[in-house]
C-alpha cells in the first residue's frame, strides 16, 4: 500500500495544530504515539517511493542474467563457433543488464532527489507554521499573565 507522504505530513501538522495548549508555558501537548505512528508510515512510504525494492529486484535479475550467461558460456566452451557466439551473447546480456541497472539507479536518484526536495519544502512550511503558532501562543500567554498581574496589583 503506497501512502502519500504529503498527506502524512498534513496529519502530523493537524496533530500539532489540534494539540492541547498547556496551562503554563508555550507549545502544544500532542499525542506522541500518533506522531510516532505517522513517522513510521512516512518511513515505509519513503522506502516504496525511493524504489529500493525495484532496485533490488533489478539487481537480482541482472545477477541472474549474468549467472545464466556465465553458465551458458561454460557449457559451450568446448565448441569453437558456439563458444564465440555464446561469449558474444553473454557479453551483450551483461552489457544490457548493466545499462538497465545504471538507468534504474539514475532514475531512482533523480526521483529521490525530487521527493526529498518536496519533503524539505513541506517540513520548512510546517516549521514556519509551528513557529507562528508557538509565537501566537506565547503572545496569548504573555497577555494573560499581564492581565493577571494587573488584577493582582
Secondary structure, DSSP 8 states (H G I E B T S, - for coil): ----HHHHHHHHHHHHHTSB--SSSSS-B--HHHHHHHHHHHHHHHHHHHTHHHHHHHHHHHHHHHHHHHHHHHHTTTSHHHHHHHHHHHHHHHHHHHHHHHHHHHHHHHHHHHHHHHHHHHHHHHHHHHHHHHHHHHHHHHHHHHHHHHHH-
